[in-house]
Amino acid sequence: SVAVARVTSRESLATITPVNTTTLPDSFAWITQSSNMLLFGAIDQQNGRTLHTRTMQLGETPVALAYMPPVQCIGVVTTKTIGQTNRQNTLRIIDLETLEQEWSMTLEVNHQCYGMWFIPLELPGHFELS
């Protein structure tokens, strides 16, 4: 079945991705063009019109995100202004069960990341981000 809901806000949607975890079943994660938040929502299955939302403050403006189903995480790229003309991006990995940041990497000033994709790789052995 397909559920459709109209979400109205003063802020423009930048990007959205479906997520499905034990704490966020059949949900969506999205970012807007003017907030410092990562937003999560699920359509109420009873009436199909109500959107239940949760937010996570990031402290910087999100510009891209990607869901990573095998590890139940979401990747977020954030940006901040340094001085009058310089920008700095940070790549963040957020655990969707705890909504805690698990890992981050800050890029050099004026090095920009405009998108993020999750691509599962089949590599021999096992490794983890640390």
GROMACS elastic network, one bead per residue, 0.5 to 0.9 nm:
[ bonds ]
;  ai    aj funct       b0    kb
    3    43     6  0.75429   500
    3    45     6  0.86403   500
    3    48     6  0.66874   500
    3    49     6  0.87774   500
    4    43     6  0.82977   500
    4    48     6  0.76571   500
    4    49     6  0.80367   500
    5    43     6  0.72603   500
    5    48     6  0.73342   500
    5    49     6  0.59313   500
    5    50     6  0.78097   500
    5    51     6  0.76269   500
    6    49     6  0.81094   500
    7    51     6  0.78778   500
    8    11     6  0.84343   500
    9    12     6  0.72592   500
    9    13     6  0.86714   500
   11    32     6  0.61177   500
   11    33     6  0.66810   500
   11    34     6  0.64196   500
   11    35     6  0.78620   500
   12    31     6  0.87795   500
   12    32     6  0.54607   500
   12    33     6  0.56213   500
   12    34     6  0.74556   500
   13    16     6  0.76590   500
   13    30     6  0.73734   500
   13    31     6  0.62542   500
   13    33     6  0.62232   500
   13    34     6  0.89674   500
   14    30     6  0.74467   500
   14    31     6  0.56255   500
   14    33     6  0.53423   500
   14    34     6  0.89421   500
   14    62     6  0.88633   500
   14    63     6  0.72648   500
   14    64     6  0.78881   500
   15    29     6  0.85457   500
   15    30     6  0.56437   500
   15    31     6  0.57567   500
   15    32     6  0.71326   500
   15    33     6  0.88125   500
   15    63     6  0.81548   500
   15    64     6  0.68771   500
   15    65     6  0.73702   500
   16    28     6  0.67870   500
   16    29     6  0.56965   500
   16    31     6  0.66751   500
   16    65     6  0.77980   500
   16    66     6  0.87227   500
   17    27     6  0.87535   500
   17    28     6  0.56276   500
   17    29     6  0.54202   500
   17    30     6  0.63613   500
   17    65     6  0.77137   500
   17    66     6  0.69106   500
   17    67     6  0.67206   500
   18    26     6  0.73944   500
   18    27     6  0.59202   500
   18    29     6  0.62713   500
   18    30     6  0.87139   500
   18    67     6  0.74513   500
   19    24     6  0.69834   500
   19    25     6  0.71919   500
   19    26     6  0.63921   500
   19    27     6  0.52336   500
   19    28     6  0.52640   500
   19    29     6  0.65857   500
   19    40     6  0.88005   500
   19    67     6  0.66139   500
   19    68     6  0.86717   500
   19    69     6  0.76195   500
   19    72     6  0.84678   500
   19    74     6  0.85917   500
   19    96     6  0.87249   500
   20    23     6  0.81919   500
   20    24     6  0.57592   500
   20    27     6  0.59410   500
   20    28     6  0.79841   500
   20    69     6  0.77079   500
   20    72     6  0.81376   500
   21    25     6  0.50452   500
   21    26     6  0.76332   500
   21    27     6  0.83132   500
   21    69     6  0.82656   500
   21    72     6  0.65667   500
   21    96     6  0.71083   500
   21    97     6  0.70463   500
   22    25     6  0.56091   500
   22    96     6  0.89005   500
   22    97     6  0.71158   500
   23    96     6  0.74124   500
   23    97     6  0.56740   500
   23    98     6  0.82961   500
   24    27     6  0.56890   500
   24    28     6  0.82362   500
   24    40     6  0.79946   500
   24    41     6  0.80684   500
   24    42     6  0.77406   500
   24    96     6  0.75444   500
   24    97     6  0.77270   500
   25    28     6  0.89403   500
   25    42     6  0.77103   500
   26    41     6  0.88870   500
   26    42     6  0.64899   500
   26    43     6  0.82860   500
   27    40     6  0.69010   500
   27    41     6  0.54714   500
   27    43     6  0.74105   500
   28    39     6  0.81902   500
   28    40     6  0.55649   500
   28    41     6  0.53248   500
   28    42     6  0.63423   500
   29    38     6  0.70171   500
   29    39     6  0.55605   500
   29    41     6  0.65673   500
   29    65     6  0.85717   500
   29    67     6  0.85346   500
   29    74     6  0.87399   500
   30    37     6  0.89621   500
   30    38     6  0.62149   500
   30    39     6  0.53021   500
   30    40     6  0.64548   500
   30    41     6  0.84262   500
   30    65     6  0.78781   500
   31    34     6  0.86457   500
   31    35     6  0.75713   500
   31    36     6  0.84793   500
   31    37     6  0.67952   500
   31    38     6  0.54325   500
   31    39     6  0.61680   500
   31    40     6  0.89523   500
   31    61     6  0.88568   500
   31    62     6  0.64449   500
   31    63     6  0.74107   500
   31    64     6  0.77281   500
   31    65     6  0.79759   500
   32    35     6  0.58742   500
   32    36     6  0.83653   500
   32    37     6  0.79057   500
   32    38     6  0.81928   500
   32    39     6  0.85311   500
   32    61     6  0.86786   500
   32    62     6  0.76436   500
   32    63     6  0.81995   500
   33    36     6  0.89024   500
   33    61     6  0.77539   500
   33    62     6  0.77164   500
   33    63     6  0.74237   500
   34    37     6  0.89639   500
   34    61     6  0.70257   500
   34    62     6  0.86097   500
   35    38     6  0.83181   500
   35    57     6  0.89937   500
   35    60     6  0.81905   500
   35    61     6  0.60575   500
   35    62     6  0.75903   500
   36    56     6  0.85875   500
   36    57     6  0.60705   500
   36    58     6  0.54551   500
   36    59     6  0.54965   500
   36    60     6  0.51010   500
   36    62     6  0.63892   500
   36    78     6  0.85975   500
   37    55     6  0.63329   500
   37    56     6  0.54384   500
   37    58     6  0.53661   500
   37    59     6  0.74762   500
   37    60     6  0.79093   500
   37    61     6  0.73013   500
   37    62     6  0.71445   500
   38    54     6  0.85623   500
   38    55     6  0.57431   500
   38    56     6  0.51180   500
   38    57     6  0.65307   500
   38    58     6  0.69129   500
   38    62     6  0.74002   500
   38    76     6  0.85329   500
   39    53     6  0.69436   500
   39    54     6  0.58905   500
   39    56     6  0.63987   500
   39    57     6  0.88055   500
   40    52     6  0.82137   500
   40    53     6  0.54029   500
   40    54     6  0.50817   500
   40    55     6  0.61130   500
   40    56     6  0.83307   500
   41    51     6  0.61819   500
   41    52     6  0.52989   500
   41    54     6  0.63231   500
   41    55     6  0.87455   500
   42    45     6  0.85820   500
   42    50     6  0.83786   500
   42    51     6  0.56105   500
   42    52     6  0.53686   500
   42    53     6  0.66985   500
   43    46     6  0.88064   500
   43    47     6  0.85154   500
   43    48     6  0.60031   500
   43    49     6  0.66458   500
   43    50     6  0.57786   500
   43    52     6  0.63243   500
   43    53     6  0.89312   500
   44    47     6  0.59935   500
   44    48     6  0.52763   500
   44    49     6  0.65458   500
   44    50     6  0.52724   500
   44    51     6  0.60413   500
   44    52     6  0.68260   500
   45    48     6  0.53077   500
   45    49     6  0.83740   500
   45    50     6  0.85286   500
   46    49     6  0.85167   500
   46    50     6  0.88063   500
   47    50     6  0.68085   500
   48    51     6  0.82540   500
   56    99     6  0.73171   500
   56   100     6  0.89877   500
   57    60     6  0.83451   500
   58    61     6  0.73336   500
   58    62     6  0.76729   500
   58    78     6  0.80030   500
   59    78     6  0.87811   500
   59    80     6  0.89220   500
   60    78     6  0.57358   500
   60    79     6  0.58388   500
   60    80     6  0.57128   500
   60    90     6  0.89303   500
   61    77     6  0.84638   500
   61    78     6  0.52147   500
   61    79     6  0.53106   500
   61    80     6  0.64942   500
   62    65     6  0.78829   500
   62    76     6  0.66556   500
   62    77     6  0.56888   500
   62    79     6  0.63156   500
   63    76     6  0.75194   500
   63    77     6  0.56254   500
   63    78     6  0.55891   500
   63    79     6  0.69283   500
   63   113     6  0.86139   500
   63   114     6  0.70642   500
   63   115     6  0.77515   500
   64    75     6  0.81067   500
   64    76     6  0.57095   500
   64    77     6  0.50984   500
   64    78     6  0.73116   500
   64   113     6  0.84175   500
   64   114     6  0.67031   500
   64   115     6  0.53961   500
   64   116     6  0.62612   500
   65    74     6  0.68296   500
   65    75     6  0.52882   500
   65    77     6  0.62815   500
   65   115     6  0.72945   500
   65   116     6  0.60027   500
   65   117     6  0.78367   500
   66    73     6  0.87218   500
   66    74     6  0.56274   500
   66    75     6  0.50893   500
   66    76     6  0.67254   500
   66   115     6  0.85435   500
   66   116     6  0.58290   500
   66   117     6  0.55965   500
   66   118     6  0.62395   500
   67    72     6  0.77449   500
   67    73     6  0.62940   500
   67    75     6  0.63615   500
   67    76     6  0.89805   500
   67   117     6  0.80590   500
   67   118     6  0.68346   500
   68    71     6  0.59572   500
   68    72     6  0.59073   500
   68    73     6  0.52566   500
   68    74     6  0.56304   500
   68    75     6  0.73889   500
   68   117     6  0.87184   500
   68   118     6  0.58943   500
   68   119     6  0.83638   500
   68   120     6  0.85968   500
   69    73     6  0.67268   500
   69    74     6  0.82600   500
   69   118     6  0.89281   500
   70    73     6  0.80567   500
   70   120     6  0.84513   500
   71    74     6  0.87370   500
   71    95     6  0.82056   500
   72    94     6  0.87492   500
   72    95     6  0.63930   500
   72    96     6  0.57828   500
   72    97     6  0.72066   500
   73    93     6  0.64793   500
   73    94     6  0.54006   500
   73    96     6  0.51815   500
   73    97     6  0.80331   500
   73    99     6  0.88583   500
   73   102     6  0.88578   500
   74    92     6  0.82244   500
   74    93     6  0.57852   500
   74    94     6  0.52488   500
   74    95     6  0.66923   500
   74    96     6  0.67889   500
   75    91     6  0.70999   500
   75    92     6  0.56263   500
   75    94     6  0.62977   500
   75   116     6  0.73510   500
   75   117     6  0.84088   500
   75   118     6  0.82776   500
   76    90     6  0.81809   500
   76    91     6  0.59239   500
   76    92     6  0.51307   500
   76    93     6  0.64391   500
   76    94     6  0.75987   500
   76   116     6  0.77222   500
   77    89     6  0.66092   500
   77    90     6  0.56747   500
   77    92     6  0.62330   500
   77    93     6  0.89860   500
   77   113     6  0.71170   500
   77   114     6  0.79130   500
   77   115     6  0.76259   500
   77   116     6  0.75224   500
   78    88     6  0.82640   500
   78    89     6  0.54625   500
   78    90     6  0.52568   500
   78    91     6  0.65957   500
   78    92     6  0.77542   500
   78   113     6  0.88527   500
   79    87     6  0.66504   500
   79    88     6  0.54820   500
   79    90     6  0.63795   500
   79   112     6  0.85487   500
   79   113     6  0.89641   500
   80    86     6  0.85260   500
   80    87     6  0.56134   500
   80    88     6  0.54347   500
   80    89     6  0.66468   500
   80    90     6  0.86098   500
   81    84     6  0.71167   500
   81    85     6  0.71082   500
   81    86     6  0.57865   500
   81    88     6  0.64740   500
   82    85     6  0.69015   500
   82    86     6  0.50074   500
   82    87     6  0.55710   500
   82    88     6  0.70535   500
   82   109     6  0.81596   500
   83    86     6  0.60003   500
   83    87     6  0.82651   500
   84    87     6  0.88237   500
   86   109     6  0.66101   500
   86   110     6  0.59135   500
   87   109     6  0.58963   500
   87   110     6  0.51435   500
   87   111     6  0.78569   500
   87   112     6  0.79374   500
   88   106     6  0.74436   500
   88   107     6  0.64346   500
   88   108     6  0.66032   500
   88   110     6  0.56963   500
   88   111     6  0.67947   500
   88   112     6  0.71381   500
   89   105     6  0.86286   500
   89   106     6  0.60301   500
   89   107     6  0.55423   500
   89   108     6  0.77317   500
   89   109     6  0.75881   500
   89   110     6  0.79066   500
   89   111     6  0.71360   500
   89   112     6  0.60933   500
   89   113     6  0.66846   500
   90   104     6  0.67065   500
   90   105     6  0.55692   500
   90   107     6  0.59316   500
   90   113     6  0.84712   500
   91   103     6  0.82505   500
   91   104     6  0.54082   500
   91   105     6  0.51947   500
   91   106     6  0.63142   500
   91   107     6  0.78355   500
   91   113     6  0.83504   500
   92   101     6  0.68129   500
   92   102     6  0.76265   500
   92   103     6  0.57795   500
   92   105     6  0.66591   500
   92   106     6  0.86469   500
   93   100     6  0.86002   500
   93   101     6  0.58250   500
   93   102     6  0.55496   500
   93   103     6  0.51371   500
   93   104     6  0.62517   500
   94    97     6  0.89170   500
   94    98     6  0.83406   500
   94    99     6  0.60540   500
   94   100     6  0.55874   500
   94   102     6  0.56221   500
   94   103     6  0.73698   500
   95    98     6  0.57184   500
   95    99     6  0.52463   500
   95   100     6  0.54866   500
   95   101     6  0.62669   500
   95   102     6  0.62667   500
   96   100     6  0.74855   500
   97   100     6  0.81488   500
   98   101     6  0.86779   500
  101   104     6  0.75590   500
  102   129     6  0.89162   500
  102   130     6  0.87172   500
  103   129     6  0.75942   500
  103   130     6  0.73687   500
  106   109     6  0.88022   500
  107   110     6  0.80999   500
  107   111     6  0.60938   500
  107   112     6  0.75831   500
  107   113     6  0.85268   500
  108   111     6  0.54661   500
  108   112     6  0.84908   500
  109   112     6  0.82356   500
  113   116     6  0.78175   500
  123   126     6  0.77763   500
